[in-house]
Amino acid sequence: MPKKFMKRYLPSPERVQSMRSLHFLGDILHEPNLWHINRHSVARAFLIGIWFCFIPMPFQMLAAALFAIWFNANLPLSVALVWISNPVTMPPMFYFNYKVGAWILNRPVLAFEFELSWPWISERLVDIGIPLYLGSLICATVFACLSYLIIQYLWRRKIRSDWRERRLERRKRRRTANQAS
């Protein structure tokens, strides 16, 4: 995986640890595993970040950060991946989640209409909320597990490729050394 690329764009541990708003966490942020970029921490970060980006809830980044700390995943990557669901991508993502939930529950998909009023919200909360959250949980789990497996696969493939290249390079050097002597 592009380790140097990730290190270039993710904040350094010192920068995050120096943020005053995070001092309430104490020494938790000094855990080195939260900052390492290796196959396991990155795959776990994708699992956590992708899972929370599919769940419609407030404070997704905070939840992703807490789970990253709990599971020793790469903290900045877990939090950054939550931004896959941003104001532009949320409507299509959550509508897809709703359609999946409605399909699983064998309910008809309701026509899109929105009214910012308490009676409309309280009336439609069950009709829309249950399929939305069921679909969100299913999509979050499927896409998070898929991303975890893809990261594991790509990282291993890159390592095998690097090993192969080093082995070929060593053979070339041996051949040129044998021909020179």
N, C-alpha and C positions, 0 to 999 in steps of 0.2 A: 504494500500500500504506500501511497505517497506520504511518508512520514515527515519529510522536510516541508512539504506543502502544508500539512496540518500544523506543524510547529510554527510556521511563519504566520498563520492567520489566527491561531488560537491565542488567547491572552496567557501571559506567563503566570506561573503560580505566585510569584512575588507580587505581581500587579493585582491579582484577585485578593490575595491575603492582606494587601495594604488598604483595601476598600473599607472605609469606616462602617458602612452599612452592614458589613458581614462579620464584624467583630463579635457579635453575639454567639457565633458558632465556635469561638475559641480555637482550640488546637485541631479541630476536625479538618480544617483546610490545610493543615500541615502534613496530612497523610500523603505520602508520595504516590501511592497507587491511583489517586484521583487525577494525577497530572501525567502519568506515563502514557505513551502512545505505543501500545503493543496490540497484538491480535486480540487478546482477551478483553482488554479495557475498551478498545474501540468497538468491538462487536457488542459488548454490553451497553455501551453508550448509544449505539444505533438501536438496540432493542428498546431501551428506555425512552429515548427521544422520539422515535417513530411511534411508539405506543401512546405517549402522551399527546402527540400532535393530532391524533385521531379522536381524542376524547374531548367533547365540548364541555369545558369547565373553566372557571376563572383560575388564575395563577398556575397555569400549566408549567411555566418555567420553574417555579418554586417546587412543585411536585416532582418534576424531573430531576432537579438538583438534589432533593432529599433522597430519592431512589438511587441516584448515582452515588451518593455518599454511602448509602446502605449496602449497595451491591459492588462497591469499589470499581465503578465504571469511570471512564474519563469524564470529569465534571463539565468542563467547558463545551465539549462536543455534545453531551447529553442535552444541555440547555440550548445550544445553538440549533439542534435538530428539531426542537419544538417549533421553531419559526417556519417550518415547512407549512404549517397551518397559520397563515397570516391573513390579513383582511381581504386579500385578493383571492387566495385559494380556499378559504373557509367555506364560502357558499357552495361551490361544487363538491368539495369533500363531504360536507355534512349532509348535503342532499343525497349524495351517493350512499352514505351511511344510513340515512333514513330509508332509502329505497331497499337496501339490503335487509334492514330490520322489518320493513313492511312485508317483504317477500318471505322472510323466515316465519313471521307471524301469520302469514296468509291473509293480510289486510290489503285493501286497495290503497294505492298511492293517492293521497289527497292533492288536489290542485293547489298550486302555490298562490297563497294570498296571505298578506300580513297586515295586521292592524295593531298599532301601538296603543292598546287599551287593556285595562285589567280584566274586563269581562271576556274579551277575545282570548287573552293568554290563559286565563283559568279554564275556559271552555276547551281550548285546543291543546292544553299541556299534556293530557293523557293521550289524546289521539296522535299527537306528533312526538311527544317526549319518549314514550316507551319504544316505538320502533327506532327512533333516532339513537337512543342510548344502547339498545340491543345491537343495532347495526354498527354503532361506533365501537362497542366492545369486540364484536366479531372482526371487523376490519382492522382495528388496532392490533389485535392478537395475530391475525394472519400476516399483515404487513410487517409487524415488528419481528416476528419469527423468521419471515422471509429475509428481511434485511440482515438479521443476525447470521443466518446461514450463508447468505451471499458474501458478507464481509469475511466470514471464516474461509470460505472457498477462495475468494480473490486473494486474500492475504497468503494462504498456503500456496496458491498458484504462483504468486510473485516470488515467494521464497524458493520454490522449486526451480523457477526460471533463473533466479540469481545463482543458485547452486550449479545449475547446468552451465551457465556462462562462465562461472569461476573454474569449473572442471575443464571446460574447453580451453580456457585461457592458460591453465596450468599445463595441459597437454601440449599446447603450442609452444610454451616456454621450454618444456622438456625437449621437444623436437628440435627447436633452434639451438638449445644447449648441446644436444647430442650431435647435431650436424657441425657445430663449431669445433667440437673436440675431436 
